[in-house]
């Protein structure tokens, strides 16, 4: 059976690529610290030595649209083109091409359907920055095959938070039962408190630092009970109008397991939003 | 009242660089053309097929025709779509990084929770 060698959850900040590659007067003052933190975070994936990446993210109205909106979708294709014109325009993100791990995609779809998740699928999926940001931060070589899994945190009505947790638990079980000897890392990105297109956007910190502090605690401690007791579809409006992306963190807490503390946790208080980075090693911390 | 159609306008304009420029230069004409030519297009469908019933109401048409992103927020247009398109339209007119985004936030400052519902 396949081996889950790392579970990784983080924010996905589309400004990182431009900030980290800028030089001279164009380099923002926070870039050096941000880059140091990302390089340390990257090492947590590198040392797990994965063969395959399962990547959980959310389309931002690029390929998925309101006339046909899936709640949970699994990509099943040999390749995935990545990043879109408006991400190039606004964030300077590069076009990318990633290989797919179709066998694992097919296994997750078949077994996921049989486990009670009516998963949508796509055989031609162009992925966006929710998945390419962690490629850029964690595996810039972009050399590993992926299985992209999209969740709807964006276009209400949304699934309940507990459903994200259950899907995470199921993804973990499915990867661990996949008949393969490959080493799989499950990587997902979401948000802490975040406001986009509203009055609290682009402030000096994230819109709700108190929520961020509690959220980082839930994730780092694997405190699913605490998160599920406090987080509802309604409550997530209060920390910021894009905070429903926190449910992808909850999905990753489901992957990591209830009560399982992260082996690595870090954060960075940027203007606009707090960055946060977590890694779990199901088999114990690999030697450096 | 069609939040869906507002979102469809923002979505279809944002993804076409020439339409972004056309909307910047001629919002009234672009909205009129879009409503007559694009609003009923079923995206990702047979090119000959179209819907028959989609139209903007007067308030929505006015908001789009005046680049009034504050009104669009009030009407429940998806804030990510509005923000993304309006950055493409107007960030270039501001010298400082994020100056447009901060001005945008300030102009929405009179809104408090709960924000207008964006469900379509």
Interface residues (C-beta under 8 A of the other chain):
Chain A: X28 X60 X61 X65 X66 X67 X68 X84 X85 X86 X89 X90 X154 X155 X156 X157 X196 X197 X198 X199 X200 X201 X202 X203 X237 X238 X241 X242
Chain B: X4 X7 X8 X11 X14 X15 X17 X42 X43 X44 X73 X78 X79 X80 X81 X82 X83 X84 X87 X88 X97 X98 X101 X102 X104 X105 X106 X108 X109 X110 X111 X113 X114 X115 X118 X119 X120
